[in-house]
Amino acid sequence: MSDRDVSRADAVYAALLERQGERWVQPRVERTRRVLELLDDPQKTYRVVHVTGTNGKTSTSRIIESLVRAHGLRTGLFTSPHLARFTERIMVDGEPIADGGVADAWDEIEPFVALVDAELEAAGDAPLTFFELLTVLAFVAFADAPIDVLVLEVGMGGSWDSTNTADGDVAVFTPIDIDHADRLGDTIADIAAVKAGIIKDGAAVVSARQDPAAERVLRDAAAAHGASIAFEGEDFGLAEQRLAVGGQQITVRGLAGTYDEEYLPLYGGHQGFNAALAIAAVEALIGGASQAIAAAVLTEGLAQATAPGRLQLIGIAPTVLVDAAHNPHGVRALVAALRESFDFDEWGVVLGVLGDKDAAGIMAELAPVATHVFATAPASERAEHADRLADLAESHELPVTVYDDLAQAAEAARAWGADSERRAVIIAGSVVLAGEAITLADAEDWKSGWEA
């Protein structure tokens, strides 16, 4: 990678950041569609697996991509948000897109962006947003690569999300829960209705177990579009899982076959369920749910699956894990994984949360496992004040200390953890905080152990 390409890619990201941010969304998918039409619809040049839900979207998407790539197909993966660098959101064959590739794609779309912005202004509408343009950029970059299959994670919701300009051959639903209620609705049925918008005519739908209200919505939407639908538990599922070094052994009853004692190098019971959902999605894509995945392909696909920022080990002596869980449902899965997969007596929790998240709910889920809370704030203008997190910790009678930034909080937490071999540290509460932690751990080489 040349310095020039890095500079060009950085300039693209700077241009995107000048736009309305990712949290600025409204039901206007037709704006993204307009740009794509001018570009001759690059998103129609490859098959698409479209993934939505409340939690587990990124991990499930990454496992699906890994399984598809193991079939010898060239893959694209679009996820959000990123942990360290925005090119992580646009992956080609398992690697972040080259800086030159993303810059070239921007050069292709830029003239049409100006045209559509002018049309929007004339109509009294706001210019194209960060996420709308990022989606277009990714679609063009994937067409240029070119790829065979795109695994496409929804940004928010489904029906009016800019990713819904692509037609998913397979629509995948991870568990649906309450999140982004201000945008998606305040009942599970309302949220499911928005997410069900990714189901296209004649598609295959695979879903995790859902609340009965969400299940009814998905079944009705599938029927309305002539789509097949398969649910975890009824049509496929995780038959068995047990701990293994560095992850777990799983047995999965798929749509087209049973897969015994496969190794998944990810921690947490929830990742076993994500893997079962991913296997069903790939069976639906390749072979129309009637052909089992070849044993060698499945073994390779699962073995190369990664989930950065999801129970990721970033430090030893003391053990330091990072997890991007940022709502109560996600934190519940995190806490279960800490109990199931690790043998420590005490957990120090470095916690930073964004202000639009349910900090009280997050703390309530963490409280049973936390020994000491190190409250801080992610490096974001949307960050919740660390003092409020401290108040919430105290309401659960937890010892807590407050730090201005992650570097200070992490140093204190690692020093605390180094006092006993039975202690470990988890950094959680925000994707932004997780990205900061991974970068900091790498810079300070936390895998060399703590030095006072």
C-alpha positions in Angstrom: 0.0 0.0 0.0 1.4 3.4 -1.0 1.4 6.5 1.0 -0.5 8.1 -1.8 -3.3 5.5 -1.7 -3.5 5.9 2.1 -3.8 9.7 1.7 -6.5 9.2 -1.0 -8.5 6.9 1.2 -8.2 9.2 4.2 -9.5 12.0 2.0 -12.6 9.8 1.1 -13.3 9.2 4.8 -12.9 13.0 5.5 -15.4 13.7 2.8 -17.9 11.2 4.2 -17.5 12.7 7.7 -18.6 16.1 6.4 -22.0 14.5 5.8 -24.8 14.0 8.2 -23.7 11.3 10.6 -24.7 7.6 10.9 -27.3 8.4 13.5 -29.1 10.8 11.1 -31.5 8.5 9.4 -34.9 8.8 7.9 -37.1 6.6 5.6 -35.7 7.6 2.3 -34.1 4.6 0.7 -35.0 6.1 -2.8 -32.2 8.6 -2.5 -29.6 5.9 -2.4 -31.4 4.0 -5.1 -31.2 7.2 -7.3 -27.4 7.3 -7.1 -27.1 3.6 -7.8 -29.3 3.9 -10.9 -27.0 6.5 -12.3 -24.1 4.1 -11.7 -25.9 1.3 -13.5 -26.9 -0.6 -10.3 -23.6 -2.2 -9.3 -25.3 -4.0 -6.4 -27.1 -6.2 -8.9 -23.8 -7.8 -10.2 -23.4 -10.3 -7.4 -25.5 -12.5 -5.2 -26.5 -11.1 -1.8 -27.0 -12.4 1.7 -28.7 -9.6 3.7 -28.4 -9.7 7.5 -30.5 -7.8 10.0 -31.5 -8.2 13.7 -30.7 -6.5 17.0 -27.6 -8.4 18.2 -25.2 -10.8 16.6 -25.5 -9.3 13.1 -21.8 -8.6 12.6 -20.6 -12.0 14.0 -23.2 -13.9 12.0 -22.2 -12.0 8.9 -18.5 -12.7 9.4 -19.2 -16.5 9.8 -21.4 -16.5 6.7 -18.7 -14.8 4.7 -16.0 -17.2 5.9 -18.2 -20.2 5.0 -18.9 -18.8 1.5 -15.2 -18.0 0.9 -14.3 -21.6 1.9 -16.5 -22.7 -1.1 -13.9 -21.0 -3.3 -16.2 -18.0 -4.1 -14.9 -14.4 -4.0 -16.6 -12.6 -1.2 -17.6 -9.1 -0.1 -18.5 -8.2 3.4 -20.1 -5.0 4.4 -20.5 -4.3 8.2 -20.7 -1.4 10.5 -19.4 0.3 12.5 -15.7 -0.1 12.2 -13.3 -0.6 15.2 -10.2 1.2 14.0 -10.2 2.1 10.3 -13.2 2.6 8.0 -11.9 0.2 5.3 -12.8 -2.6 7.8 -16.4 -2.1 6.8 -15.7 -3.1 3.1 -14.0 -6.4 3.1 -12.9 -8.3 0.0 -12.0 -12.0 0.4 -11.6 -11.6 4.1 -9.4 -8.5 4.1 -10.2 -4.8 4.4 -10.4 -3.2 0.9 -7.2 -1.7 -0.4 -6.9 2.0 0.1 -6.5 2.4 -3.6 -9.6 0.4 -4.3 -11.8 2.6 -2.1 -10.3 5.8 -3.5 -10.9 4.6 -7.1 -14.5 3.7 -6.2 -15.0 7.2 -4.8 -13.7 8.8 -8.0 -16.4 6.8 -9.9 -19.3 8.0 -7.7 -18.3 11.5 -6.9 -19.8 13.2 -10.0 -23.1 11.5 -9.4 -23.1 12.5 -5.8 -23.0 16.1 -6.8 -25.9 15.5 -9.2 -28.1 13.8 -6.7 -27.3 16.4 -4.0 -28.4 19.1 -6.4 -31.7 17.2 -7.0 -32.2 16.9 -3.3 -31.6 20.5 -2.6 -34.0 21.5 -5.4 -36.6 19.3 -3.8 -36.0 20.8 -0.3 -34.4 17.6 1.0 -31.2 17.1 2.9 -28.0 16.0 1.0 -26.9 12.4 0.9 -25.7 11.2 4.3 -22.5 9.4 5.5 -24.2 6.0 5.5 -26.0 6.4 2.3 -22.8 7.3 0.5 -20.8 4.6 2.3 -23.3 2.0 1.1 -23.0 3.3 -2.5 -19.2 3.3 -2.2 -19.1 -0.3 -1.0 -21.5 -1.5 -3.7 -19.3 0.1 -6.4 -16.1 -1.2 -4.9 -17.5 -4.8 -4.7 -18.6 -4.6 -8.3 -15.1 -3.4 -9.3 -13.3 -6.2 -7.3 -15.3 -8.1 -8.6 -17.0 -10.4 -6.1 -19.3 -13.4 -6.4 -21.3 -13.0 -3.2 -21.9 -10.1 -0.9 -22.7 -10.6 2.8 -24.5 -7.4 3.6 -25.2 -6.2 7.2 -28.1 -3.7 7.6 -27.1 -0.4 9.1 -30.3 0.2 11.0 -33.7 -1.4 10.7 -34.3 -2.8 7.3 -37.0 -1.6 5.0 -35.7 2.0 4.6 -32.0 1.3 5.3 -29.8 2.3 2.4 -28.5 -1.3 2.1 -32.1 -2.4 1.1 -31.4 -1.1 -2.4 -29.8 -4.6 -2.8 -32.0 -7.6 -3.4 -31.0 -10.4 -0.9 -31.2 -13.9 -2.3 -31.2 -14.9 1.4 -32.6 -12.7 4.2 -31.1 -13.5 7.6 -32.6 -12.5 10.9 -30.6 -12.6 14.2 -32.6 -12.2 17.4 -34.8 -9.1 17.4 -35.1 -7.1 20.6 -35.7 -3.5 21.6 -33.1 -1.1 20.3 -33.2 2.2 18.4 -36.8 2.6 19.7 -36.8 6.2 18.7 -36.3 5.2 15.0 -37.7 1.7 14.7 -40.6 1.6 17.2 -41.1 0.7 20.8 -42.5 -2.8 20.5 -40.8 -5.9 19.2 -43.6 -6.3 16.6 -43.0 -2.8 15.3 -39.2 -3.3 15.1 -39.7 -6.7 13.4 -41.9 -5.0 10.8 -39.2 -2.6 9.8 -36.6 -5.3 9.7 -38.8 -7.6 7.7 -38.5 -5.1 4.9 -35.4 -6.9 3.6 -37.4 -9.9 2.5 -37.7 -9.9 -1.3 -39.9 -11.8 -3.7 -38.9 -15.4 -3.9 -36.1 -15.1 -1.4 -35.0 -17.7 1.2 -35.4 -16.5 4.8 -33.6 -18.0 7.8 -34.1 -16.7 11.3 -32.9 -17.2 14.8 -35.5 -18.0 17.5 -37.7 -15.0 17.9 -40.2 -13.5 20.3 -43.6 -14.8 19.2 -44.6 -11.3 18.0 -41.5 -11.0 15.8 -42.0 -14.5 14.5 -45.5 -13.8 13.4 -44.4 -10.6 11.5 -41.6 -12.5 9.7 -43.8 -15.4 8.7 -46.5 -13.0 7.3 -43.8 -11.0 5.4 -42.3 -14.2 3.9 -45.8 -15.4 2.8 -46.5 -12.0 1.2 -43.3 -12.3 -0.8 -43.5 -15.9 -1.7 -40.4 -16.5 0.3 -39.4 -19.7 2.1 -38.8 -19.3 5.8 -36.8 -21.5 8.3 -36.6 -20.9 12.0 -34.0 -22.0 14.5 -35.3 -24.8 16.7 -38.0 -25.9 14.2 -36.0 -26.3 11.0 -32.3 -26.1 12.1 -30.4 -25.5 15.3 -27.4 -25.9 17.5 -27.6 -29.5 18.8 -24.6 -29.4 21.1 -21.8 -27.2 22.2 -18.9 -27.6 24.6 -15.8 -25.6 25.6 -12.6 -26.2 23.6 -9.2 -24.5 23.8 -9.6 -21.1 22.2 -13.3 -21.6 21.5 -15.8 -24.4 21.3 -16.9 -27.6 19.6 -20.4 -27.5 18.1 -22.8 -29.9 16.5 -25.3 -28.3 14.2 -28.5 -29.7 12.7 -28.7 -27.8 9.4 -31.3 -27.4 6.8 -29.6 -30.1 4.6 -27.3 -32.0 6.9 -26.0 -32.5 10.4 -22.5 -31.4 11.2 -20.8 -33.1 14.1 -18.1 -31.8 16.4 -17.0 -28.9 14.4 -14.4 -26.5 15.9 -15.4 -22.8 16.2 -12.6 -20.5 17.4 -14.9 -18.0 19.1 -15.9 -17.7 22.7 -19.4 -17.6 24.1 -22.5 -19.7 23.8 -24.2 -17.1 21.6 -21.5 -17.6 19.0 -22.5 -21.2 18.6 -26.1 -20.0 17.9 -24.7 -17.4 15.4 -22.7 -20.2 13.7 -25.9 -22.4 13.4 -27.7 -19.5 11.8 -24.8 -18.8 9.5 -24.7 -22.5 8.4 -28.4 -22.4 7.6 -28.0 -19.2 5.6 -25.1 -20.7 3.5 -27.1 -23.9 2.9 -30.0 -21.7 1.6 -27.7 -19.8 -0.7 -25.6 -22.7 -2.1 -27.8 -25.6 -3.0 -31.2 -24.2 -2.1 -31.2 -25.8 1.3 -31.2 -29.2 -0.2 -27.4 -29.9 -0.3 -25.2 -30.3 2.8 -22.0 -28.3 3.0 -19.0 -30.5 2.3 -17.2 -31.5 5.5 -13.8 -30.1 4.5 -15.4 -26.8 3.4 -17.4 -26.4 6.6 -14.4 -27.2 8.8 -12.3 -24.6 6.9 -15.0 -22.0 6.9 -15.6 -22.2 10.7 -11.9 -22.5 11.5 -11.1 -19.2 9.7 -14.0 -17.3 11.2 -13.1 -14.3 13.3 -15.1 -11.7 15.3 -12.9 -8.7 16.1 -14.2 -6.8 19.1 -16.3 -9.7 20.3 -14.8 -11.4 23.3 -11.4 -10.7 21.8 -8.3 -11.4 23.9 -6.1 -8.3 23.7 -4.0 -8.7 26.9 -2.4 -11.4 29.1 -1.1 -11.3 32.7 -3.6 -10.0 33.4 -6.1 -11.4 30.9 -7.9 -8.5 29.1 -10.9 -9.1 26.9 -12.8 -6.5 24.8 -16.4 -6.8 23.7 -18.4 -4.4 21.7 -21.7 -5.2 23.5 -23.6 -1.9 23.8 -27.1 -2.7 24.8 -28.6 -4.9 27.5 -29.3 -7.9 25.2 -25.7 -7.9 24.0 -24.3 -7.5 27.5 -26.5 -10.4 28.7 -24.8 -12.6 26.2 -21.4 -11.3 27.2 -22.0 -12.0 30.9 -23.1 -15.5 30.1 -20.0 -16.1 28.0 -17.7 -14.8 30.8 -19.3 -17.3 33.1 -19.3 -20.2 30.7 -15.9 -19.8 29.0 -13.5 -18.4 31.6 -12.4 -19.5 35.0 -11.8 -16.3 37.0 -13.1 -15.3 40.4 -13.1 -11.5 39.8 -13.8 -9.3 36.8 -12.8 -5.7 36.6 -15.1 -3.9 34.1 -13.8 -0.9 32.1 -17.1 0.6 31.0 -17.8 3.4 28.5 -21.2 4.0 26.9 -22.7 6.3 24.3 -25.3 8.7 25.6 -28.1 7.3 23.4 -27.8 3.8 24.8 -29.5 2.2 27.8 -26.7 2.7 30.3 -28.9 1.7 33.3 -29.9 -1.5 31.5 -26.2 -2.3 30.6 -25.1 -1.8 34.2 -27.9 -3.9 35.5 -26.7 -6.8 33.3 -23.1 -6.3 34.2 -23.6 -6.0 38.0 -23.8 -9.7 38.8 -20.4 -10.4 37.3 -18.5 -7.2 38.1 -16.1 -6.9 41.0 -14.9 -3.4 40.3 -16.0 -0.9 37.7 -13.6 1.5 36.0 -15.9 4.1 34.5 -14.7 6.2 31.6 -16.1 7.7 28.3 -15.5 6.6 24.7 -13.8 9.2 22.5 -17.0 10.4 21.0 -19.1 13.6 21.3 -22.0 11.3 22.0 -20.4 9.7 25.0 -22.2 9.3 28.3 -20.5 11.0 31.2 -18.4 8.7 33.3 -19.8 10.2 36.5 -23.3 8.9 35.5 -21.9 5.4 35.0 -20.3 5.7 38.4 -23.7 6.6 39.9 -25.3 3.6 38.3 -22.5 1.3 39.5 -22.9 2.6 43.1 -26.7 2.0 42.8 -25.7 -1.7 42.5 -23.3 -1.4 45.5 -20.3 -1.9 43.2 -16.8 -0.4 43.9 -16.2 2.2 41.2 -13.5 4.7 40.1 -13.8 7.3 37.4 -11.2 8.1 34.7 -11.1 10.8 32.0 -10.2 8.5 29.2 -9.7 4.8 28.3 -5.9 4.9 28.6 -6.1 5.9 32.3 -9.0 3.5 33.0 -7.3 0.6 31.3 -4.0 1.2 33.1 -5.8 1.2 36.5 -7.8 -1.9 35.6 -4.7 -3.9 34.4 -2.8 -2.9 37.6 -5.8 -4.2 39.6 -6.0 -7.4 37.5 -2.2 -8.0 37.9 -2.7 -8.3 41.7 -4.2 -11.8 41.5 -4.1 -14.6 39.0 -7.8 -15.1 39.7 -8.6 -11.6 38.3 -9.3 -10.6 34.7 -10.5 -7.4 32.9 -13.3 -6.9 30.4 -13.6 -3.7 28.4 -17.2 -3.2 27.1 -20.1 -0.9 26.5 -19.4 0.7 23.2 -18.1 -0.2 19.7 -16.1 3.1 19.8 -14.5 2.0 23.1 -13.8 -1.4 21.8 -12.0 0.1 18.8 -10.0 2.3 21.1 -9.0 -0.6 23.3 -7.8 -2.8 20.4 -5.6 0.1 19.1 -4.3 0.9 22.6 -3.5 -2.8 23.4 -1.6 -3.1 20.2 0.4 0.1 20.7 1.3 -0.8 24.3 1.7 -4.6 23.6 -0.6 -5.8 26.3 0.1 -9.4 25.3 3.6 -9.0 26.8 2.0 -8.8 30.2 1.7 -6.0 32.8 4.7 -4.1 34.0 4.2 -1.8 37.0 
